[in-house]
């Protein structure tokens, strides 16, 4: 993985052993460059599917607590993986899923780094008290640009394009109200071999939004939202708000992250709503700023922002598992949700969730 962004961007800004103390400049918040046609956007810096698989297999060989499992195949026949840390079925279980949209890759880069972090001795007590399942790069075909539609008008260079939809041009985050048997192969695999198989208590769905969202004219580094479908049990909504509070307080405490409230829909076809409604799972949507590729330039963020966005992913996952493991999530202050402003678009409409 020598060429990928984990070594190029992350190493210079992130020491996982010092997550609580290392700070990025305040100027990093939202000020990584927008793509303006002049900066090169190189997908060759991002982890390929094949590199991800090799990385996961090496981590499994090094980590006694980790079990790597194939949960299904993509439209094009790529194996879909889950990294599992299950020490006690009675423990609360949290699931992290990345890249339902193939052009939203920095969350996956963060998830891979987090998996490596779970192999260190620093997480021993955490792994004894919480079960963790990480499903990275669910839309593997879209991540590799191996799709049955043209990508000629996409922005990025670097040998491959990354698409929002899967190979069949279907948005996987609009599959969640269907009968499982009728879902696209990637979504069906996630349901059959994760959500149907385990009693999941918490889930964070990691995405990227466009580049133009702001609060008080300052670009956000991301946005969050709990389930808003009216059929979701209020107790599940409250647990989701607690999960969001853990993430919010962690990111805001660093001084370089700025989070807004995502202005999302109520449909059951969206992951954070459909999963919460169907399984009574506390869900949180996390939308990070900027996409890795797109045909619409305002959605794509210059890669100089990669470092702090990857770190934001790692901070999110790390804070969530620690709060669940030590039980502090049950007492977290959720009142911030009452005053957290919705992000507003400075320019054009965003494609997110």
N, C-alpha and C positions, 0 to 999 in steps of 0.2 A: 504493500500500500504506500510505497514511497512517494508516489506522485500525487496522492489524494490530499484533500483539504484538511484531513486530520493532522497531517504533519506540516502542511504549508501554513495554515491559518491558526489552528488550535494550539499548537505547541507554544506559540509566542504569547498567548493571552491566558492560557488555562493551566493551572497546576491543580489537579484534582484533589491532591492531599491538602490543599489550602483553599478549598471552595469558599469557606466562610470569611476569609480575610483578603484574598486577592481582589483588587478592584480595577476596573477599566476606567479610562477617562470619561468624565461626564459628557464630553463632546461626542462620545460614541453613540449616544442615544439618538437613533433615527437619522444621524447625519452621515452615515455611510452613503456613498453617492447613488443617486438614481441612475439608471441606464439612460444615456443620452445619445447613443449612437457612436460615441467616440471611444468609450471604454470597452475593452474586449471582455466578453463573457465567455469563459472557457469551461465547458462541461467536462473537459478532459481532467480537470482538477478534482472532480467529484468521484466518489467511489462507484465503480461499476457494480452491476449485479454479481459478476463472477468474483470480483475482489471482495465483495461483502460476504459471499458464501465461504471463501477461503478464510477470511478473518474470523467468522463465526466458528468454523470448525477448529481453528487454532485456539480460540478462546475456550471452547469446550474441552479440548485436550489439556488445557492448563488449569481449568477450574473444576474442582471436585463437585461444587454445588450446582453447576450449570448442566442442564440437559438440552441439547439441540434437537428439535423435532421438525420434520416436514409435515405441514398441516394441509397441503393440497398443491395444486398446480394452477398456474396462470393460463390464460387463453392460449398462449404460445408454448405452453408446456414447461415453463420454468417452475422449479420447486419453490414453494413459499415456506418460510421458516419462522419458528418461534423459539426464542431462548427462554428457558423456564428455570426458575429457582423456587422449588416447592419442597419445603422442609417438613411441613405439618399441614395437613388438610384442614385443620381447625383454625389455622391462622387466617386473618383477612387477606384477600387476594386483590392485587392491583394489576391491571393490564395497560400497557402502553402500545399504541399502534401508530405507525408513521407511514406516510406516503400512500394514503388512499388515492391521493392525486400525485401522479408520477413526477410532476414538475416542481414538487415541494420537498427538496432533498435535504436541506440542512438539518431538519429534525431527525432524519435518519443518521446523519453524521454524528449528531449529538448522542443518539441512542446507542450507536456502536461504541462510542467512547465511554458511555455510562456502563455498558456491559463489561468493558475492561475494568472499570472502576470496581464493579461488584466482585471481581476476582482478587481484590486486595484484602489484606487482613483488616482494614478499617471498617469493613461492612459486616463482620462476623455477627455482631449482635443484631443488626438489622435483619439479616437473612434468617435468623432464628425466630423472628417474630412477625414476619410478613412474607407472603408468597408473591413473587414477581413474575410476570410474563411479558416479554417484549416481542412484538411482531413488527419487524422493520421491513420497509419497502414492500408493502402489500401489493401495490400496483407495479410489479416488477417490469412488465412489458412497457408501460408508459415511461418508467424511469430509464429504460434503455432505448426508447424511441422505436421499438419494434411493434409498429402499429399498422393497421390496414387503412390508413388515410394519410394524406400528404402533410408533411411538416416543413415544406419548402419556405414558408413565410415565417418560421420561428427565428427568434433573435440570436440565440447563442451559437458560438462556434465550438469546435473541439471534438468533432467526430461523431457526435450523437446529439439528438434533440430529446427533450424531456416533455411529455405531454400530460395534461390534466387527466384525461380519460384513459381507459384501458385499450387494449388492441381492437376491441369492437366499438370504440368511440363511445363508451358508456361511462358515466360518472359514478364511481363506486360509492361515493357518499350520498347517493340518491337511491340506493338499493334497500334501505333498512326497513321499509314498510312491507316488503314483499314476503311471500312464503319462501322459506329457505331454498326449497328445491328450484324456485324460479329465479334465483339470484345469479349474477355473473359468477364465474368460477372462483374468483378471488374472494368476493364477499361470502360466497357459500362456504368456502374453506374456513374462513374466519369464524363464521357462525357454528358450523358443524363441529369443529375441532378445538375451539376456544370457548365461545359463549355457551354452547350446549353441553360442553364437557366439564366445565369447572363452575363452581359457585363464585362468581366474580363480585366483589364488593365495590371496587372503584375502577374507573377507566378514564384515561386521558387520551384524547384523539388529537394528535399533533398535525397542524397544517401550516400553510403560509398564505397570507393575504397579499394584496397589492402594496404599492409603496406610498400611497398618498394619504393614508389615514393619519389624523392628528388630533391632539387635544390642545386647546388654546393656542393653535397655530404651531404647535411643536409636534413633529412626527413621532408616532409611537414606535416602540420596538416590538409590540405585539398587542393582542387583545384576547379576552377570555369571556366565556359564557357557560352557564349551567343549562340544563334542559328547560325548555320553555313550552313544551307541549302540555296542554291543559289536562291530559289524561295521566300524566306522570304523578305518582304518589307524592304528596307534599313532603313526607319524611325523606324520600329519595332526593327531592329538590334541595332540601336543607343539607343533606350530606354532600351533595354536589357543590353547594355554596361553601361548605367547609373546605372541601378539596381546593376550590378556587381561592379561598382565603389563604391557605398554606402557600400556594404558588405566588399569589399577589404579594404577600408580605416578604417572601424570599427575594423576589426580583426587585421590588421597590427598595428594599433595604440596602441594595448594592450601590445605588446612586447612578448607575448607568442604564437602567431599564426604565421604560415608561410604558405602562399598560393602560389600555382603555377597555371599555365594555363593548363587546362585539354586538352589532345590530343584526342578530340572526333570526331565522324563521322559526315557525312552530311545527313544521311538518314532521310526521313520523318517519318519513323517508330519509331524514338526516340522522347521522350516527348518534349524536349526543341526545337526541330526542327518542329515536326508535329503540335504541338499546336500553335506555332508562325505562321506557314504557313497557317493553317486552320482558325484561329480566329484573326490574327493580335494582338496577346498577346505578350508583352515583357516577355521573359522567361530567367531564369538563372538556370543552373545546379550547384549545390554545392555538391561536393564529399568530405566527411570527411574521415580521415585516419582510416583504419581498419574495419573489419566486426565482427559481434557478433558470427558467426558460419559459417563453410564451411567445405567441405571435403578436401580442399587444404590448408594446414597449413599456408603458407605465406600470405594468405588473412586475417587471424584472428589475432586480436590485443589483447594483454593482458589487463585484465579489470582494471588494475591500471591507464589506460589512460581514463577511462570513464568520470571522472569529467571534465577535460578540453574540451573534445569533446562535452559533453552535453552543457557546457557553450558556446562553439562556435556556437552551434545551436541557443541558446537563443539570443546571441548577433546578429546573422544574422537576425532573425525574428524581433527583437526589432528595430534594425537600419533601416531596410527596411520600416516598417510601419511609423516610425517617419519622415523619409525623404519624404515619399509620403504625409503624413499628413500636413507637413509644407511647402511643395513645393520645398524644397532644392534639391530634386533629379533632378530637371530640370536644375540645374546649377552646378552639381557635375563635377569635373575634371575627364575625362575618358582617359586622355593621358597615364596613367599607362599601359593600355592594349597594347600599342605599344612596351613596353619594358618588359612586364611581361614574364618571361621565361616559356616555357613548362616544366612541371615536367618530369623527366626521371627516369626510373626504375633502382634501384640499382642491383636488382637480376632478378626476373622472370617477365613474362608478368602479367599485372594486369587485373582483372575482375572488371569493374566499370559499369558506365552508362549502 
